[in-house]
Amino acid sequence: MPVSARARIIRDPLWNTIRLDPIAVQIVDTAAFQRLRYIRQLGFAHLVYPGATHTRFDHALGVYHLAGTALRLLLERERGRDLSEVSRLIPYAALLHDIGHYAFSHALEELEPDRFPGDHEEMSARFFASPELGEALASLGPGAAAEIHALIRGESGHPLQGLVSGSLDLDKMEYLKRDARFCGVPYGEVDVDRLLQGLVLLSDPVSGDIEVGVQEKAISALESLLFAKYQMFRNVYWHHAVRSATALYRRIVDESVRCGLVEKNELVGPTDEGLLYRIRERAVGSPNADVRRIGDRWIEALRNRRLPKRACELTAPELGEIDLPDWISTESEERRAVEDALAEMLGLSSGEVMIDYPSKKKMLDLDLLVLRRSGSVERLEARGLPGLIDLPGVAEELYTASRVLRIFTLERRTIDSETALRFLSETSLPPAALSSVGGRENPMEPENHGGLA
């Protein structure tokens, strides 16, 4: 690929015109980046909001665009600092921040850790190792790829790290507006211009390190981002049908890895449809009825929007102060054993009950420096700041309110709230005992359900 690639102008429905510099053009033209065209930004949200077919490709271009805007404003404001050298990698880190995403975006990262190779930020290293992307980054100098990867993972000591990964990074500003636009909802409106205008480089009063912060007069715009994020999680990202489709997809992939239909390293690289096609092609030819149902029953149900139904739904007030077990919000052997015990109780087959209690502890995380009107610099974190709305406290309340515990069943069943709560909170049998209750002596070995094939 020629180093002399020319700049390129792209028309975008959100930001109007995005100008790619020659290095960005080289990056975008690699196979690794083009793959992002075929990974939906919102996973299965298009099954609820038909317009939500935008991709990681679109979003990455938007973050790159915002990076350029933010840098111009910071360079103008910080004229006394020489930021030309430290800022040069930021646009490319913004462009590449999602390069490692799995099919259907974040869904696979909810599996047990030993079921997939690592989070998408960790997986980006595999794409950075490709000769084509290495060539595209070569003109940035030795070590540039490693530094960009560190920025993406939030592990760089770079003073502008916060633009790529942090409480107020450009990724959040972009995806909230883009997701709201393509879903056709009013919830993601964020005052991006005000936030960008309010960005400033500040010295941490404790460590002395320079990092990206925000002026106090832009706090109202930060509040708009916080509430927009809450509304998007509650109404879009954690919509019951989106979570139902996500739970079924997780079960498809989890079962495929369990029975050896796919190796976990094969999850890195395929596009949305590519991964489903690969699993289905292998499943339908299996002599094992349990394996065949992955392709014939589960994938077909997902593709035709015959989604698992809500057998029970428990909101924050209904959960109250109940002490739920740790396994409730993660894929695990414990949760699978309980799901299969419930399946037997409901007359369903193993694997066709799914407990879903989404968890994203940093969903509304706030940890950034604020330049007060008095000229002092203070850190906004868990304790909040005097004179300002208690944003961290509000964030915690909003996070709690947005979480809903659901039990999905592939065929319609009903579980009353009292029974569900008693079962989920009192179940303390070890996985082996629970799996016996559920009809499977070993949860890793599929049972034969010939009637489902």
Residue pairs with C-beta under 8 A, 6 or more apart in sequence:
1 26
1 29
1 132
1 135
1 136
3 22
3 26
3 138
3 139
4 22
5 22
5 23
5 25
5 26
5 29
6 22
6 25
7 19
7 20
7 21
7 22
7 25
8 19
8 20
8 24
8 25
8 28
9 17
9 18
9 19
9 20
10 17
10 18
10 19
10 20
10 61
11 17
11 18
12 18
12 58
12 61
12 62
12 65
13 181
14 62
14 174
14 177
14 178
14 181
15 62
15 65
15 66
18 61
18 62
18 64
18 65
19 68
20 28
20 61
20 64
21 91
23 92
23 136
23 137
23 139
23 140
24 64
24 91
24 92
24 95
26 135
26 136
27 33
27 92
27 95
27 96
27 133
27 136
27 137
28 34
28 61
28 95
29 136
30 130
30 132
30 133
30 136
31 130
31 132
32 99
32 127
32 130
32 132
32 133
33 57
33 60
33 95
33 96
33 99
33 133
34 57
35 269
35 271
36 55
36 56
36 57
36 60
36 98
36 99
36 101
37 55
37 57
38 55
38 271
38 272
38 273
38 274
39 55
39 56
39 57
39 101
39 102
39 103
39 104
39 105
39 271
39 272
40 46
40 52
40 53
40 54
40 55
40 56
40 104
40 105
40 272
41 52
41 54
41 55
41 56
41 58
41 59
41 105
41 175
41 178
41 179
41 182
42 49
42 52
42 54
42 105
42 179
42 183
42 236
42 237
42 242
43 104
43 105
43 106
43 107
43 242
43 245
43 246
43 249
44 104
44 107
44 242
44 245
44 246
44 249
45 52
45 179
45 183
45 236
45 237
45 239
45 242
46 52
46 53
47 241
47 242
47 245
47 305
47 307
48 236
48 239
48 241
48 242
49 182
49 183
49 184
49 185
49 236
51 182
51 183
51 184
52 179
52 182
52 183
52 236
53 182
54 178
54 179
54 182
56 98
56 101
56 105
58 178
59 98
59 174
59 175
59 178
60 94
60 95
60 96
60 97
60 98
60 99
61 95
62 174
62 178
63 94
63 95
63 97
63 170
63 171
63 174
64 91
64 92
64 94
64 95
66 94
66 170
66 173
66 174
66 192
66 196
67 90
67 91
67 93
67 94
67 95
67 163
67 164
67 170
68 91
69 196
70 163
70 170
70 196
70 199
71 83
71 87
71 90
71 91
71 160
71 163
73 196
73 197
73 199
74 83
74 87
74 160
74 199
74 200
74 201
74 212
75 83
75 84
75 87
77 200
78 200
78 201
81 201
83 160
86 158
86 159
86 160
87 160
88 140
89 140
89 144
89 147
89 148
89 151
89 158
90 151
90 158
90 160
90 163
90 164
92 137
92 140
92 144
92 148
93 148
93 151
93 152
93 164
94 163
94 164
94 170
94 171
96 124
96 128
96 148
96 152
97 152
97 164
97 165
97 171
98 120
99 124
99 127
99 128
99 133
100 120
100 121
100 122
100 123
100 124
100 125
100 126
100 127
100 268
101 120
101 123
102 108
102 109
102 116
102 120
102 123
102 267
102 268
103 267
103 270
103 271
103 272
103 274
103 275
103 276
104 246
104 249
104 272
104 275
106 120
107 246
107 249
107 250
108 116
108 250
108 253
108 267
109 116
109 119
109 120
110 246
110 250
110 330
110 331
110 358
111 250
111 253
111 254
111 257
111 331
112 254
112 330
112 331
112 332
112 333
114 264
115 253
115 254
115 257
115 258
115 264
115 331
116 257
116 264
116 267
117 123
117 264
117 265
117 267
117 268
121 152
121 153
121 154
122 153
123 268
124 149
124 152
124 153
125 149
126 268
127 133
128 134
128 137
128 145
128 148
128 149
133 145
134 145
137 144
137 145
137 148
147 156
147 158
150 156
150 158
151 158
151 161
151 164
151 165
152 164
152 165
153 165
154 161
154 164
154 165
154 166
157 209
159 201
159 209
159 210
159 211
159 212
160 201
160 212
161 211
161 212
162 168
162 169
162 211
162 212
162 213
162 368
163 169
163 170
163 199
163 212
164 170
164 171
165 171
166 212
166 367
166 368
167 365
167 366
167 367
167 368
168 195
168 199
168 212
168 214
168 222
168 225
168 368
172 225
172 229
173 190
173 192
173 195
173 196
173 225
176 188
176 190
176 225
176 228
176 229
176 232
177 188
177 189
177 190
177 192
178 188
179 188
179 232
179 236
180 186
180 187
180 188
180 189
180 228
180 232
180 236
181 188
183 236
185 232
185 235
185 236
187 228
187 231
187 232
187 235
187 236
188 228
188 231
188 232
189 224
189 228
190 221
190 224
190 225
190 228
191 220
191 221
191 224
191 225
194 218
194 220
194 221
195 214
195 218
195 221
195 222
195 225
197 218
198 214
198 215
198 217
198 218
198 221
199 212
199 213
199 214
199 218
200 212
200 213
200 214
200 215
200 371
201 210
201 211
201 212
201 213
202 210
202 211
202 212
202 213
202 369
202 371
202 377
203 209
203 210
203 377
204 210
204 211
204 369
204 377
204 379
205 377
205 378
205 379
206 379
211 368
211 369
212 368
212 369
213 368
213 369
213 370
213 371
213 377
214 222
214 368
214 369
214 370
214 371
215 370
215 371
216 370
216 371
216 372
216 373
216 388
217 373
219 370
219 388
219 389
219 391
222 391
223 389
223 391
226 364
226 366
226 391
226 394
226 395
226 398
227 398
229 363
229 364
230 364
230 398
230 399
230 401
230 402
233 360
233 363
233 402
234 401
234 402
236 242
238 358
238 402
238 403
238 404
240 310
240 313
240 404
240 406
241 307
243 356
243 358
243 406
243 408
244 307
244 308
244 309
244 310
244 356
244 406
244 408
245 302
245 305
245 307
246 356
247 308
247 354
247 356
247 408
248 298
248 301
248 302
248 307
248 308
248 354
248 408
248 410
249 302
250 331
250 354
251 298
251 351
251 354
252 276
252 279
252 294
252 298
252 299
252 302
253 262
253 267
253 275
253 279
254 331
255 261
255 294
255 298
255 351
255 446
256 262
256 279
256 282
256 283
256 294
257 263
257 264
257 267
258 444
258 446
259 288
259 290
259 291
259 446
261 279
261 282
261 283
261 286
261 291
261 294
262 278
262 279
262 282
266 278
267 275
270 278
276 299
276 302
276 303
279 294
279 295
279 299
280 294
280 295
280 299
281 295
282 295
283 291
283 292
283 293
283 294
283 295
283 296
283 299
284 292
284 295
284 296
286 292
288 446
288 448
289 448
289 449
289 450
289 452
289 453
290 446
290 447
290 448
290 449
290 452
291 446
292 453
293 449
293 452
293 453
296 453
297 410
297 452
297 453
298 410
300 306
301 307
301 410
308 352
308 354
308 408
308 409
308 410
309 408
309 409
309 410
309 411
309 412
309 413
310 406
310 407
310 408
311 346
311 353
311 407
311 408
311 409
311 412
311 413
311 414
311 415
312 406
312 407
312 414
312 415
312 416
312 417
312 420
313 404
313 405
313 406
313 407
314 404
314 405
314 406
314 417
314 420
314 421
315 404
316 400
316 401
316 403
316 404
318 417
318 421
319 405
319 421
322 421
322 425
323 425
324 357
324 405
324 424
324 425
325 334
325 424
325 425
325 427
325 428
327 334
327 335
327 338
328 335
328 355
328 357
328 405
328 424
329 357
329 358
329 359
330 359
333 431
333 443
334 431
334 434
335 355
336 431
336 443
337 429
337 431
337 432
337 434
337 435
337 438
337 443
338 355
338 423
338 424
338 427
338 434
339 351
339 353
339 354
339 355
339 438
340 350
340 351
340 353
340 434
340 435
340 437
340 438
340 439
340 440
340 443
341 427
341 434
341 435
341 437
341 438
342 353
342 355
342 407
342 415
342 423
342 438
343 349
343 350
343 351
343 352
343 353
343 409
343 438
344 437
344 438
344 439
346 353
346 409
346 413
346 415
347 413
348 409
348 410
348 411
348 413
349 447
349 449
349 452
350 438
350 439
350 440
350 446
350 447
350 449
352 409
352 410
352 411
353 407
353 408
353 409
353 410
354 407
354 408
354 409
355 405
355 406
355 407
355 408
355 424
356 405
356 406
356 407
356 408
357 403
357 404
357 405
357 406
358 403
358 404
359 403
360 399
361 399
363 399
363 402
364 395
364 396
364 398
364 399
365 395
366 380
366 381
366 391
366 392
366 395
367 379
367 380
367 381
368 379
368 380
369 377
369 378
369 379
369 380
370 377
370 378
370 379
370 380
370 385
370 388
371 377
372 378
378 385
380 388
380 391
380 392
381 392
382 392
383 392
384 390
384 391
384 392
384 393
405 424
407 415
407 420
415 423
427 434
429 437
431 443
432 441
435 441
435 442
435 443
439 447
440 447
